[in-house]
Amino acid sequence: DIKVDMSDTLDTFIKQKFTKRNEEFINNFLDNILPGTNEGYKIIGCKPVAYNLVSYESDSENCMDSMMSAEKNKDIKEEFDYIKEQKLLKLLLKIKNGLPLQRKNALKQISLKAFEFGPNLIFHHVFPLMMQPTLNDNERHLLVKVIDRILLKLKTLVKPYVNRILLIVQPLLIEEDYFSRIEGREIIGSLAKSVGIPTMLAALRPDIDNVDEYVRNTCARSLSVIGLSLGVHNLLPFLKAVCKSRKSWHARHTGIKTIQQLCLLMGKGVLVFLDEFLNIIQHGLIDEHSRIRSLTALTVGTLADFARPFGIEHFEMVLEPLWKGVRILKGKLLMVFVKAFTSLLALMHTADASYYSNELIIIIINEFGSPDIEIKKIILETLIFFCESKYIRDQIIIDEVFPKFFNYFWNRRILQTYRISNLIKHLTLSICQKIGTKIILLKLFKFFRNDNMVIKTFSLEILNVIFQQNIPYNLDEKIIDTILKQLIHLLQTDFIEKSTAFVSFFNHFLKAYYKQCKRYIPKILLIIRKIMTHQNPIKRLQGGKWLVLFIATFRDVDNNHLLNYVCLILSEIMDEEYPQIQALVLLALRNIYSYNNFHFSNPTPIDILYKLLPILKNKNEMVQNNCLELLNALSKNIALYVPPKEWIRICFDLLHIFKSKRKSVRRLAINTFGLISSIIGPQDIIFYLINNLRVQDRHIRICTAIAIGIIAENCSAFTVLPFLISEYIIADINTQNGILKSIAYVFEFIGELSSDYIGLIVPLLENTMTHTDLIHRQISCNIIQHLYLNLVGLDMKNFMLHLFNYIWPNIFETTFHMKKAIYNVIDASRLVIGANVIIFYIFLGLFHASKKVRDIYWFLYNILYLGNQPVLVASYPSIDHLVTSSFSYFTFYLIV
């Protein structure tokens, strides 16, 4: 093959006349002229082909050079933007899906580099993430936090994005979750402070007269937040124009809604703008559109609620149209006006309020038969106000309200409505306080015998509230017998409720009428005994709750034979398979043995103890908690009747409870250790606990160390410290750490008694403070800290100063936990050694050449300064001779 090397010629030609843009044209042109590979030739050294090339004339070289440099700069800029975009996306990913520490750092980075990223890049990626349908509440909260952070940084730069930010944030204002609403208000407030009120109003202007009520509602809430953030007086002219708009009733509706939301946000602060608000909205009471009148009346009521008890003179302008509406309107609009006028009654004088109240209650009674739920809600709220006030006579409530209230409101359909049922319960209790309890009780007992389960359960809940007040009510014996038989019948049947109202009312009723019910109690206990063996676990759970409340109710009454029988019932079912029922059984037994002495009962406490031992291995937290409380109660009564080996076996079982995730359970197990150690002596228990310090589980080692401290507190430290010190000498490093932790808890719990053991522990601390292991020195610092705090004012300064000399060389440690331990022990040392001594250690490094050393010494100086500032005055050197820079200090100053 013949090879033609044309690379040099082509390179020279291209460098002189052409650029990369016409390489494709040249390659095609040469391929047509020169022979190809099929003729035995091969072209080598050609440059790669570039596309979209355009040729140019020789006199345009300067122009093309500038274009090429601009394109090169464009490529560099695009590459920089790409790197910046990738960095932002990584930060957003960490915020959305990262760990808490990663999220914290990423949020900090975005807020610090907000100007570097720019609003365009940030919002270009945040807005699509916020609009994802799969976004959960937590992720949305995090992204909203991102927007909040950058608003504070970018400020006016976010003006072009106000509409899109509002589109995303406004739905938060009507969320059910309270914290979501607070979050939305904070962002809109920050946005308003960043861009100003004109920009915000311009963005919200199209939504003010929108046909969609959802849009208008969010717009009104946004305007109220803007007014609260930037000042209500700045928003009042705009609201006045909107509320008096003639073009659209939607705009008027939004304006009045904004004032209502402002009242809810401002609270009592609305008193300053009361006249302005009423002047703006008063025309809405006579508006041609019913929805405007309704909203205006509600707004007036809201203003009156927050102005209470002042300001009736400000409402004179709306009293006449409100009362006129009450007299002529009907239906739901009437009840809205009644609600608003009722809010004004609390502001009036007593005579005027009584007159209007007697007129209003006649109107309200006529509306009892309305099927509308909202009307019923307003009726109930108004009647609650009348019953809790003194404007209505009791006889009117008895003759007019009482019978019709139970006829119209106590039915299954209304009681199943959650919002209404709570108001009915509140009103029933208010009527009970207004006219007396006996009339209400007789009425409720009739509903209690009703076949409908909803009415029966609701009446039981109210009866339970009434009887919890422990007020004796004079009822006939026939009524008492009838009610008690009905209660026993419900107990025998499959009547099951979600709450404990039935069980609680049953026990309160038995206590209130104990003399009349005494003959029924043995029969009731027989029924409970059968219930506790029922196949249905829910029924057994109800029986367990009944027994717990029965014991709590009758523990103060001299009924030992009844409690003995209850104890027998409970002992038979201690091995219940369901943890919740078993926990109730143990709780009932604990209540019995906590308040009574049952040495000779059947079963005996020893029998209960032996049945309790297998239950200790149960993993359920409620069972473990109640089991340990029962064990504590038993050990106080039968400590001397149980062999020591049995107590040791119990201690061995308690070691497994140290693994519990619940802190209260672990604490109970530790207290039980202390109690048992005071019964049989600590020697054998200490043996098991020291062996327990060798295990790998950190929970067990910590709880074991605390248990040793509890034993030292109950049985004196001299029973514990010799074992620990002798074990420390022969143990490995990990076990030594556990022993030191135990010694730390010992000195924490024994308090001032530490002075008796200072000579024993100082040689050990000298060894540990010079140990190469960092953990040894850290725990030793904790021990010395407890010593310092325990020995304040006990004249142990020489020992403490000796230990301080071992502490001071560790101030340059860099690990977090060690630094914390060192700073804490130095802070505690100033109480014993004195800040005037420690300051001379600090003077040596305050002006060191190394900044890291200076920082440590100044930090320690600040600790002393905050704790003992007056004491340090005598320790400062004399600076009288500033000219000669001669600084002197005399020991006599310390004496002075």
Secondary structure, DSSP 8 states (H G I E B T S, - for coil): -EEE--HHHHHHHHHHH--GGGHHHHHHHHHHHS--GGGTEEE-S-----SS-----GGGHHHHHHHHHHHHHHHHHHHHHHHHHHHHHHHHHHHHHS-HHHHHHHHHHHHHTHHHHHHHHHHHHHHHHHT-TT--HHHHHHHHHHHHHHHHHHGGGGGGGHHHHHHHHGGGGG-SSHHHHHHHHHHHHHHHHHH-HHHHHHHHHHHHT-S-HHHHHHHHHHHHHHHHHH-HHHHHHHHHHHHT-SS-HHHHHHHHHHHHHHHHHHGGGGGGGHHHHHHHHGGGGG-SSHHHHHHHHHHHHHHHHHHTTS-GGGGHHHHHHHHHHHHH--HHHHHHHHHHHHHHHTTS-HHHHHHHHHHHHHHHHHTTT---HHHHHHHHHHHHHHHHSSSS-HHHIIIIIHHHHHHHH-SHHHHTSHHHHHHHHHHHHHHHHHH-HHHHHHHHHHHHT-S-HHHHHHHHHHHHHHHTT-------HHHHHHHHHHHHHHHHTT---SSSHHHHHHHHHHHHTHHHHGGGHHHHHHHHHHHTT-S-HHHHHHHHHHHHHHHHHHTTSS-HHHHHHHHHHHHHTTT-SSHHHHHHHHHHHHHHHHHS--TTSSS-HHHHHHHHTGGGG---HHHHHHHHHHHHHHHHHHGGGS-HHHHHHHHHHHHHHTT-S-HHHHHHHHHHHHHHHHHH-SHHHHHHHHHHTTSS-HHHHHHHHHHHHHHHHHH-GGGTHHHHHHHHHHS-HHHHHHHHHHHHHHHHHHGGGGGGGHHHHHHHHHHHHT-S-HHHHHHHHHHHHHHHHHTTTSS-HHHHHHHHHHHGGGGG--SHHHHHHHHHHHHHHTTTT-HHHHHHHHHTTTT-SSHHHHHHHHHHHHHHHHH-HHHHGGGS-EEEETTTTEEE--HHHHH-
